[in-house]
Amino acid sequence: MPYVARKAARSSAEQNSMINDDYFSPSTPYPVGSLPPLLRDFTERVSQHTQVSPALAAPVVISAAAAAVQGLIDVETPYGAAVPASLFFLVSPRTGDRMSAVTRSVRPAFTDFEMGSLAAALTNSGIAAEPPLPYHQFFTDVATYQGIVDLQLANANSLFAASDEGSRNFKTFSSADWCKNWDADPIRINTRKTGAIVLRDKRISLCLSVQAPILKGILQRKGEELLGSGFLPRTLFSMPPSLQGSRDSFIGNGLERFSTAGHALHHRLRDLMIEYSIALGQGATFKRKIVRLAPEAMNCWRDFDRDIEARLAPGGEFHDIAGFAAKAVENLLRMAGVFEYVQTGQLVISGWTMYQAATVVWWYLHETKRILGRAPPEVLLAHHAAILMQWLHSQPNGNVTQGMVERLGPAPVRKKEYLEATLYYMEQRSWISSEYTGKTRKIHLTPPRWAY
């Protein structure tokens, strides 16, 4: 390949949009079967009831579970340190994909906690609650970071930040502060207005939904900050496939039988929120339980860690999404702790639970690679050539000028540097021929051999 074409191909790969408009591989099915039974059945029901992909429902369900347990447990790492059970999800669905309905499905237990009805139910059950168990706002939708701090100052040790319009949160977004929340580091704020504020031992789980076109604009403006601060790599990021165009009418199709009202997960989340309320009443004397790894879980985690490390090497599968891959090892520990405590209430993570969590985290890594990873130049060229070929077949006689392609052609190849490499690739394979009239380049489709 001539130097100009090689340079254009390399530029095409390096300067490709942070979010690929044209994915090089389809999204693989979400491993919903790897969720613990309670979470799996609830996710499937939400998916069927609202007619959304399980890849859209699962992040909301898992983050809600993490929010319910993060105030009660930490997870011990194989190195002896303890990490929170909090999880951060970033979901980018299409407009109209019913994210609001999915988010509403996990709220009942948190709403009951905020209203104080869980504490009342505990007292009515005959369990002494003196003094009355405390409660606070637990679920936040749109909030500034200072608003989160105010809630934490008001004795909110655990919060669930879940927004179906997450783009509004990015207007005053402080990615470095959110990273500290993920790490559970002390937050120190010193301003003339607020004075000296120190927040310790606070937990937040996050599930932001930002529509794909809006997220692309956010990443163009703040991508370096979100990546450089480490916020984006801490998230489990996905762009779920849309089921629009294949959904049935709710009426007359029996979708009401998939309702989640009264589901066992609601009861489990309420029990966890009662446990959190009791812990909240103990104040500074309460210490979170430590969830440890069984030997089989330890072996599974080490295998995962070694596999990730091998794929982080130069030229490895995850070399171009290194931040996400590096944080995936800790996200695995957190998710396994959430799965175990929600499903069984045990303080030892089994090998099977670790394997389930590893399957889910592995899916998120490949999803991130699909969306943000750089394709090899030869793969990119072949992909763009296929797109351009399809477009040329739609034109009268298949004859156009290069200028027409730059103005009206498929978006991925409109830039001249991309188009030059793609046209060279196609000419080398005798798919097209070129004719020059002055400075005008005419492009002709070459008939296939069977047409002669």
Secondary structure, 3 states (H helix, E strand, C coil): CCHHHHHHHHHHHHCCCCCCCCCCCCCCCCCHHHCCHHHHHHHHHHHHHHCCCHHHHHHHHHHHHHHHHCCCEEEECCCCCEEECCCEEEECCCCCCCHHHHHHCCCHHHHHHHHCHHHHHHHHCCCCCCCCCCCCCCEECCCCHHHHHHHHHCCCCEEEEEECCHHHHHHHCCHHHHHHHHHCCCEEEEECCCEEEEECCCEEEEEEECCHHHHHHHHHHHHHHHHHCCHHHHCEEECCCCCCCCCCCCCCCCHHHHCCCCCHHHHHHHHHHHHHHHHHHCHHHCCCEEEEECHHHHHHHHHHHHHHHHHCCCCCCCHHHHHHHHHHHHHHHHHHHHHHHHHCCCCEECHHHHHHHHHHHHHHHHHHHHHHCCCCHHHHHHHHHHHHHHHHHCCHHHEEEHHHHHHHCCHHHCCHHHHHHHHHHHHHCCCEEEEEECCEEEEEECCCHHHC
